[in-house]
Every structure is written in structure tokens, then in C-alpha cells.
Amino acid sequence: MTETAAATMLAPDALPLAGVRVVEFTHMVMGPSCGMILADLGAEVIKVEPIAGDNTRKLLGSGAGFFGQFNRNKLSLAVDAKHPQGLELILKLVATADVFSENFKTGTMGALGLGHAALATLNPGLVYVSHKGFLPGPYEHRTALDEVVQMMGGLAYMTGPEGRPLRAGSSVNDIMGGMFGALGALAALHQRDRTGRGREVQSALFENNVFLVAQHMMQFALTGKPAAPMPNRISAWAVYDVFTVAGGEQIFLAAVSDTQWALMCDEFGFADLKVDTRLTSNNDRVRSREWMLPLLRERFAVLPARELATRFERTGLPYAPIVRPQDLLDDPHLLATGGLAPMSVPADASGAGRAIETRTPLLPLALDGARLPVRRGPPALGEHTRQVLAGIGYTEAEVAALHEARVVAGP
């Protein structure tokens, strides 16, 4: 990998949420995504983990990147929340917090003494964020996963070909659900500035997924015609597809307006298509896709993907190479703009038994042209236990006693 380009990063004390304290009881992706967003924006996010650690640290396969990606910029406090002294120190910590975030099964926090009602009594200004599978209602008792709600929420149907529902290739509902949790937390914090009181914020996978397919629901409501799955859809654009070209390479090419169609025809010498009256407008071309697209595929098939990319870019036409996620670690645009930040992932979160130096994508936004920095990589288990406890008044001797009694863990 080449070196990441220097980029303007906001200083820690200039981050929008500097001074905001978040205590999170989260695991997997949804809750940690919320905390990561708040942490990237400058909040002090304290991740409360069991003595044995968040199970996400140990996942293999498609889960191997979860902990490393969604827990940067956080502190780790390892504590036995079921031990009376463990609960006592957690409550002391929550009393100092602005936000409490959790994504465990309904009832879990209440059983620990950490439900919304109890914490709101302890800290009336606390914003309490719950990330669940479903908002309260007939489905709330169900166990939900990203794939579950993609299937029951229409997204898998829209992604795969007819009869073959296919989940999207990323944890879209978990990540976006966490984003809505963070959005709700920010709104509640803003309102607290006026009222002095916190709120309970709820975000849910299923409702998030329904929001993602809302455009297809509206299409049916307005036209009476069901939206077709992506592989079978009738595109609104005439040229908007993946083409297999010279050497078997693939590239996405598009011409979505009459101007772009004319530019494409001029660039590639398709004079016969430019003057064909059956192809005058975009809608005409959509109606002619059955015979037009095979003709375009035949003509583009003899050209290398690199040449097509060069000519489409020079002409100002939309195109895209077909890229694998690992290729983005060396993407020239991300490297040039500082969109990838260096980060160290500790051994107990890397899945490899050793610390790993890598890069991670920053939040996709800039403030006054500056990006939000990675201030620290994902924490080792209990890495900040002593620091956090000292911050809420525990002496070194008291912390040592808690360690000895296995109420807390960490270096």
C-alpha cells in the first residue's frame, strides 16, 4: 500500500461534540456504528464491555472486520455489570454522561438495573438511545438480524433476480440504523439545551429497511405497478448497465440524458445510432433497449476497459470500474483526499493474534473542508479501565481492589 496523503483534520478540541460523554453497552454493528459516529464527531465514547470482552472481538469470516471498523475513537472499560460493585461504578459513570447507548435484546438493560426509567431518574438530562430489531409493536418480540429484515422488508427481493432474494453485500441496516440512532441522539441533545431534560431515542433495523425501500413502495402507490427486482427492472435510463468488454473485463457505462447520448455517439462514431429516429429521446431509447443494448454490447466488446474509462471520463460521461472492497485501500482519490486514515488494530480485536497497522475510511463528510480524524484505534479490552475509574473518583487502591476481585479488567 502506498502512503496516505496528508489531509486537513480537525483538532480534537475543535470537533463538534468535544465535551460530550457517551456510555455505550453495544456489540456487533448497529450500536457500535452509532457510537463510532458520535466518537468521530468528538464525543468521549466509553465502551463498557464484559470482563471476557465483546464477543465481536472474536468473530471470524464476514464478521472479522466488525470490531476494528466500528469501535475506533473509543475508550474500553471492562467490568462485570452483574456484580454489585460493577453496577455501582457503572451508575456513577452514567451520572456523568450525556448519552447512554445500547443494542441488546429488549429487557436486558432493565434486568441489569440500567433501563431507561432507572437511568432517567438518576440523570434527568441523559439521552438514552436504544437500537433494536423493531420499534414497539407486533414484531418487537422477534429476534432480528440485518439479513432477517432485508428479507421481510423487501430489500432482498429488490436486490436479487426474481425468485432468488439476495441480501445486500454490506450490513446496510445495521450501519444506517446506527446512523439514525446517532441522528436521534444529536436531536435530543439539541433539544436538551432548551429543556434541560433528555429523551429516549429508539432506532430499529426493520423500520430502517422499510425506509430504504420507500421509493419502491411509492412507485407502486403512484403507478399501481410493482417495482421489479434490480436484475429485472425497467431502468429509467437507456444506457445504464455493466458491459463485458475486451479480455472479459467488466465496466459500468451510462448515458442518462439526450446530451450524454449525443456525446457518446460522437465519441465512438455511432453516427447511425445518433440519427436513428427510434432513439431520439431517452424514453425512446428505453423502449428500444431490447435491440439497442445488444448492439452497444457488441460494439463496446472489442475495446479495453481502460480505454473506455479514459474516453468516457474525457467526454464527461458516467462510468465506473468494477472494484472489490480491498482495492479501495489503494484508491487514488481516497489517498489524495485523506479519506483513508492510518489506524492500529490491537491483537484482541484483529482476529490475527497480533496488532495490525492498516487504514480505515473516515466518515464521508467534511467540516469547513476538514475531515474528522481517527484519534485512536479500536481499544484493547479494558485498556482505559483505570483512566475511566480515576475520572469518576476511584483511588488507585480502590481500582486495584476491583481488579483483584475480578469486578473490572484491563492493564
C-alpha positions as CSV (number, residue, x, y, z in Angstrom):
1,M,0.0,0.0,0.0
2,T,1.2,3.5,-0.8
3,E,1.4,6.2,1.8
4,T,-1.8,8.1,2.6
5,A,-1.8,11.7,1.5
6,A,-1.8,14.5,4.1
7,A,-5.2,15.9,4.7
8,T,-6.6,18.7,6.8
9,M,-8.0,17.2,10.0
10,L,-10.0,19.0,12.7
11,A,-8.1,19.3,16.0
12,P,-9.7,17.3,18.9
13,D,-10.8,20.4,20.7
14,A,-12.4,21.7,17.5
15,L,-14.6,18.7,17.0
16,P,-18.4,19.5,17.3
17,L,-19.1,17.0,20.1
18,A,-16.0,17.7,22.2
19,G,-17.0,17.6,25.9
20,V,-20.0,15.2,25.3
21,R,-19.7,11.9,27.2
22,V,-21.3,8.8,25.8
23,V,-21.5,5.5,27.7
24,E,-22.3,2.5,25.4
25,F,-23.4,-1.1,26.0
26,T,-23.2,-2.2,22.5
27,H,-21.9,-5.1,20.3
28,M,-21.9,-6.3,16.7
29,V,-22.6,-3.4,14.2
30,M,-25.7,-1.3,14.9
31,G,-24.9,0.1,18.3
32,P,-21.2,0.4,17.7
33,S,-21.9,2.3,14.5
34,C,-23.9,4.9,16.5
35,G,-21.0,5.2,19.0
36,M,-18.4,5.5,16.2
37,I,-20.2,8.3,14.6
38,L,-20.6,10.2,17.9
39,A,-16.9,9.5,18.7
40,D,-15.7,10.6,15.3
41,L,-17.6,13.9,15.8
42,G,-15.6,14.4,19.0
43,A,-17.6,12.8,21.8
44,E,-15.8,10.8,24.6
45,V,-17.3,7.4,24.0
46,I,-16.7,4.8,26.8
47,K,-17.4,1.3,25.6
48,V,-18.5,-0.9,28.5
49,E,-17.5,-4.5,27.9
50,P,-17.9,-7.7,30.0
51,I,-14.7,-9.0,31.7
52,A,-14.3,-11.6,28.9
53,G,-14.7,-8.8,26.2
54,D,-17.2,-8.0,23.5
55,N,-17.8,-11.3,21.6
56,T,-17.4,-9.2,18.3
57,R,-13.6,-9.2,19.0
58,K,-13.5,-12.9,18.3
59,L,-15.6,-13.2,15.1
60,L,-14.3,-14.8,12.0
61,G,-15.2,-14.6,8.3
62,S,-17.5,-11.8,7.4
63,G,-17.5,-10.6,11.0
64,A,-13.7,-10.3,11.3
65,G,-13.8,-6.5,10.5
66,F,-16.7,-5.6,12.8
67,F,-14.8,-4.6,15.9
68,G,-11.9,-3.0,14.2
69,Q,-14.1,-0.8,12.0
70,F,-16.9,0.3,14.3
71,N,-15.0,0.9,17.6
72,R,-12.3,3.4,16.8
73,N,-12.0,6.6,18.8
74,K,-13.5,4.8,21.9
75,L,-12.3,4.0,25.4
76,S,-12.8,0.5,26.8
77,L,-14.0,-0.2,30.3
78,A,-14.1,-3.9,31.2
79,V,-16.5,-4.5,34.1
80,D,-18.8,-7.2,35.4
81,A,-22.1,-5.4,35.3
82,K,-23.8,-8.2,37.3
83,H,-21.6,-7.7,40.3
84,P,-23.0,-5.1,42.8
85,Q,-19.7,-3.2,42.8
86,G,-19.7,-3.3,39.0
87,L,-23.2,-1.9,38.7
88,E,-22.3,0.7,41.3
89,L,-19.4,2.1,39.3
90,I,-21.4,2.0,36.1
91,L,-24.2,4.1,37.7
92,K,-21.5,6.5,38.9
93,L,-20.3,6.8,35.3
94,V,-23.8,7.2,33.8
95,A,-24.4,10.0,36.3
96,T,-21.7,12.0,34.5
97,A,-22.9,11.0,30.9
98,D,-24.8,12.9,28.3
99,V,-25.8,9.9,26.2
100,F,-26.3,6.2,27.0
101,S,-26.5,3.8,24.1
102,E,-27.4,0.1,24.0
103,N,-28.4,-2.5,21.4
104,F,-29.1,-5.6,23.5
105,K,-32.3,-7.7,23.5
106,T,-35.3,-5.9,24.9
107,G,-35.3,-6.3,28.7
108,T,-31.6,-6.9,29.1
109,M,-30.7,-3.4,30.3
110,G,-33.7,-3.4,32.6
111,A,-32.7,-6.7,34.2
112,L,-29.2,-5.1,34.9
113,G,-30.8,-2.1,36.5
114,L,-29.8,0.1,33.5
115,G,-33.2,0.6,31.8
116,H,-34.4,3.9,30.6
117,A,-36.6,4.7,33.6
118,A,-33.9,4.0,36.1
119,L,-31.2,6.0,34.4
120,A,-33.6,8.9,33.6
121,T,-34.3,9.1,37.4
122,L,-30.5,9.0,38.1
123,N,-29.7,11.5,35.4
124,P,-32.7,13.5,34.1
125,G,-30.6,15.1,31.3
126,L,-29.5,11.8,29.9
127,V,-30.3,10.9,26.3
128,Y,-31.0,7.2,26.2
129,V,-30.5,5.5,22.8
130,S,-31.9,2.0,22.1
131,H,-31.1,0.1,18.9
132,K,-33.5,-2.8,18.3
133,G,-34.8,-5.1,15.6
134,F,-38.2,-3.5,15.6
135,L,-39.8,-0.4,17.1
136,P,-42.5,-1.3,19.7
137,G,-45.4,-3.2,18.1
138,P,-46.5,-6.7,17.0
139,Y,-43.0,-7.7,15.8
140,E,-40.9,-6.4,18.7
141,H,-40.6,-9.8,20.3
142,R,-38.8,-11.2,17.3
143,T,-35.1,-11.7,17.0
144,A,-33.8,-9.6,14.1
145,L,-30.6,-9.5,12.1
146,D,-29.7,-7.4,9.1
147,E,-30.5,-10.3,6.8
148,V,-33.8,-11.0,8.6
149,V,-35.1,-7.5,8.0
150,Q,-33.7,-7.4,4.4
151,M,-35.8,-10.5,3.7
152,M,-39.0,-9.3,5.4
153,G,-38.6,-5.7,4.4
154,G,-38.4,-6.1,0.6
155,L,-34.7,-5.2,0.1
156,A,-33.5,-8.8,-0.6
157,Y,-36.4,-9.1,-3.1
158,M,-35.3,-6.0,-4.8
159,T,-31.6,-6.9,-4.9
160,G,-31.8,-10.4,-6.3
161,P,-33.3,-11.8,-9.5
162,E,-36.9,-12.9,-9.5
163,G,-37.3,-15.9,-7.1
164,R,-33.8,-15.5,-5.7
165,P,-33.9,-13.0,-2.9
166,L,-30.4,-11.7,-2.1
167,R,-29.1,-9.7,0.8
168,A,-27.1,-6.6,0.1
169,G,-23.4,-7.1,0.3
170,S,-22.9,-4.9,3.4
171,S,-24.6,-4.5,6.8
172,V,-26.7,-1.7,5.4
173,N,-29.5,-1.7,8.0
174,D,-27.1,-2.1,11.0
175,I,-24.9,0.8,9.8
176,M,-27.8,3.0,8.8
177,G,-29.8,2.1,11.9
178,G,-26.8,3.2,14.0
179,M,-26.7,6.4,12.0
180,F,-30.3,7.1,12.8
181,G,-29.6,6.4,16.4
182,A,-26.8,9.0,16.3
183,L,-29.1,11.4,14.5
184,G,-31.7,11.0,17.2
185,A,-29.1,11.5,19.9
186,L,-28.0,14.7,18.3
187,A,-31.6,16.0,18.0
188,A,-32.3,15.1,21.6
189,L,-29.1,16.8,22.8
190,H,-30.0,19.9,20.9
191,Q,-33.5,19.9,22.5
192,R,-31.9,19.3,25.9
193,D,-30.1,22.6,25.6
194,R,-33.6,24.3,25.7
195,T,-35.4,22.0,28.1
196,G,-32.7,20.6,30.4
197,R,-34.2,17.1,30.0
198,G,-33.1,14.1,28.0
199,R,-35.2,11.8,25.8
200,E,-35.4,8.2,24.9
201,V,-34.3,7.6,21.3
202,Q,-35.3,4.4,19.5
203,S,-33.9,3.2,16.2
204,A,-34.8,-0.2,14.6
205,L,-33.5,-2.4,11.8
206,F,-36.9,-3.2,10.3
207,E,-38.1,0.3,10.1
208,N,-34.7,1.4,8.7
209,N,-35.1,-1.2,5.9
210,V,-38.6,-0.1,5.1
211,F,-37.2,3.5,4.7
212,L,-34.6,2.1,2.3
213,V,-37.3,0.6,0.0
214,A,-39.8,3.5,0.4
215,Q,-39.1,4.7,-3.1
216,H,-40.3,1.3,-4.4
217,M,-43.4,1.5,-2.2
218,M,-44.2,4.9,-3.5
219,Q,-43.7,3.8,-7.1
220,F,-46.4,1.2,-6.6
221,A,-48.7,3.7,-4.8
222,L,-48.4,6.2,-7.7
223,T,-48.4,3.8,-10.7
224,G,-50.2,0.7,-9.5
225,K,-47.2,-1.3,-10.9
226,P,-45.0,-3.3,-8.6
227,A,-41.3,-2.4,-8.6
228,A,-39.3,-5.1,-10.4
229,P,-36.1,-6.6,-8.7
230,M,-32.9,-4.8,-9.8
231,P,-31.9,-7.5,-12.3
232,N,-35.3,-7.4,-13.9
233,R,-36.0,-3.7,-13.5
234,I,-37.1,-1.4,-16.3
235,S,-34.5,1.3,-16.0
236,A,-35.4,4.9,-16.2
237,W,-32.2,5.4,-18.3
238,A,-31.5,3.8,-21.6
239,V,-27.8,3.2,-21.2
240,Y,-27.1,2.3,-17.5
241,D,-25.5,-1.1,-17.3
242,V,-22.5,-3.3,-16.8
243,F,-20.7,-4.2,-20.1
244,T,-18.3,-7.1,-20.7
245,V,-15.5,-5.8,-22.9
246,A,-12.1,-6.9,-24.3
247,G,-10.3,-9.6,-22.3
248,G,-13.5,-10.4,-20.4
249,E,-13.2,-7.3,-18.2
250,Q,-16.3,-5.5,-17.0
251,I,-17.2,-1.8,-16.7
252,F,-20.3,0.1,-15.8
253,L,-21.2,2.7,-18.5
254,A,-24.1,5.2,-18.6
255,A,-25.6,7.9,-20.8
256,V,-28.7,9.2,-18.9
257,S,-29.6,12.3,-20.9
258,D,-30.1,13.2,-24.6
259,T,-26.9,15.3,-24.4
260,Q,-24.9,12.4,-23.0
261,W,-26.3,10.1,-25.7
262,A,-25.1,12.5,-28.4
263,L,-21.7,12.8,-26.8
264,M,-21.3,9.1,-26.6
265,C,-22.4,8.6,-30.2
266,D,-19.9,11.3,-31.4
267,E,-17.0,9.9,-29.3
268,F,-17.4,6.4,-30.5
269,G,-18.5,7.1,-34.1
270,F,-22.1,5.8,-33.7
271,A,-23.5,8.2,-36.3
272,D,-26.1,5.6,-37.3
273,L,-27.5,5.5,-33.8
274,K,-27.4,9.2,-33.3
275,V,-29.7,9.8,-36.3
276,D,-32.0,6.8,-35.8
277,T,-35.4,8.2,-35.1
278,R,-36.2,5.3,-32.8
279,L,-33.6,6.5,-30.4
280,T,-34.3,10.3,-30.4
281,S,-35.2,10.7,-26.7
282,N,-34.2,8.9,-23.5
283,N,-37.7,7.4,-23.3
284,D,-37.4,6.2,-26.9
285,R,-34.2,4.5,-26.1
286,V,-35.6,2.9,-23.0
287,R,-38.4,1.4,-25.2
288,S,-35.7,0.2,-27.6
289,R,-33.4,-1.4,-25.1
290,E,-34.2,-4.9,-26.2
291,W,-32.4,-4.4,-29.5
292,M,-30.3,-1.4,-28.7
293,L,-28.3,-2.8,-25.8
294,P,-27.1,-5.9,-27.6
295,L,-25.9,-3.7,-30.4
296,L,-24.0,-1.5,-27.9
297,R,-22.6,-4.5,-26.1
298,E,-21.2,-5.8,-29.4
299,R,-19.6,-2.5,-30.3
300,F,-18.0,-1.9,-26.8
301,A,-16.9,-5.6,-26.5
302,V,-13.8,-5.0,-28.7
303,L,-12.5,-2.1,-26.6
304,P,-10.4,-2.5,-23.4
305,A,-12.0,-1.3,-20.1
306,R,-9.1,1.1,-19.6
307,E,-9.7,2.8,-23.0
308,L,-13.4,3.0,-22.4
309,A,-12.8,4.6,-19.0
310,T,-10.4,7.2,-20.4
311,R,-12.8,8.1,-23.2
312,F,-15.9,8.3,-21.0
313,E,-14.0,10.4,-18.5
314,R,-12.7,12.7,-21.2
315,T,-16.2,13.2,-22.6
316,G,-17.7,13.7,-19.2
317,L,-19.8,10.6,-19.3
318,P,-20.6,8.4,-16.2
319,Y,-18.6,5.2,-15.9
320,A,-17.2,3.0,-13.2
321,P,-14.7,0.2,-12.9
322,I,-16.0,-2.9,-11.0
323,V,-14.0,-2.6,-7.8
324,R,-13.5,-5.1,-4.9
325,P,-13.6,-3.7,-1.3
326,Q,-9.9,-4.5,-0.8
327,D,-9.0,-2.4,-3.8
328,L,-10.3,0.7,-2.1
329,L,-7.4,0.6,0.4
330,D,-5.2,1.9,-2.5
331,D,-7.9,4.1,-4.2
332,P,-6.1,7.2,-5.6
333,H,-8.9,9.6,-4.8
334,L,-9.2,8.4,-1.2
335,L,-5.5,8.6,-0.8
336,A,-5.2,12.0,-2.3
337,T,-8.0,13.5,-0.3
338,G,-7.1,11.9,3.0
339,G,-10.3,9.8,3.0
340,L,-8.3,6.8,4.5
341,A,-6.7,7.3,7.9
342,P,-3.9,5.2,9.3
343,M,-5.1,3.1,12.3
344,S,-3.7,0.4,14.6
345,V,-6.0,-2.5,15.5
346,P,-4.9,-4.3,18.7
347,A,-4.3,-8.0,18.8
348,D,-7.5,-8.8,20.7
349,A,-9.6,-7.1,18.0
350,S,-7.7,-8.1,14.9
351,G,-8.6,-11.8,14.8
352,A,-4.9,-12.4,13.9
353,G,-3.4,-12.6,17.3
354,R,-1.3,-9.6,16.6
355,A,-1.6,-5.9,16.2
356,I,-2.3,-4.8,12.6
357,E,-1.4,-1.4,11.0
358,T,-4.0,-0.6,8.4
359,R,-6.2,2.2,7.0
360,T,-9.8,2.9,7.7
361,P,-12.3,5.0,5.8
362,L,-13.3,8.2,7.6
363,L,-16.9,9.4,7.9
364,P,-18.0,10.7,4.5
365,L,-18.2,14.3,5.4
366,A,-16.0,17.4,5.9
367,L,-16.5,20.5,8.0
368,D,-15.1,23.6,6.5
369,G,-13.0,21.4,4.3
370,A,-11.5,19.4,7.2
371,R,-12.1,15.7,7.9
372,L,-12.9,14.1,11.2
373,P,-9.7,12.3,12.5
374,V,-9.1,8.9,13.9
375,R,-7.8,10.0,17.3
376,R,-7.2,6.4,18.5
377,G,-7.7,2.9,17.0
378,P,-10.2,0.5,18.5
379,P,-9.3,-0.2,22.1
380,A,-7.7,-3.3,23.6
381,L,-10.0,-4.9,26.2
382,G,-10.2,-2.8,29.3
383,E,-7.4,-0.6,28.0
384,H,-8.9,2.5,29.7
385,T,-10.5,0.9,32.8
386,R,-8.1,2.7,35.2
387,Q,-8.4,6.0,33.4
388,V,-12.2,6.0,33.4
389,L,-12.5,4.9,37.1
390,A,-10.0,7.6,38.1
391,G,-12.1,10.1,36.3
392,I,-15.1,9.3,38.4
393,G,-13.3,9.4,41.7
394,Y,-11.8,6.0,42.3
395,T,-8.4,5.9,44.0
396,E,-5.6,3.7,42.8
397,A,-6.1,1.4,45.8
398,E,-9.8,1.1,45.1
399,V,-9.2,0.3,41.4
400,A,-6.6,-2.3,42.4
401,A,-9.1,-3.9,44.8
402,L,-11.7,-4.1,42.0
403,H,-9.1,-5.7,39.7
404,E,-8.3,-8.2,42.5
405,A,-12.0,-9.1,42.9
406,R,-12.4,-9.5,39.1
407,V,-15.0,-6.8,39.1
408,V,-13.0,-5.0,36.4
409,A,-10.3,-6.0,34.0
410,G,-7.6,-4.2,32.0
411,P,-3.9,-3.4,32.1
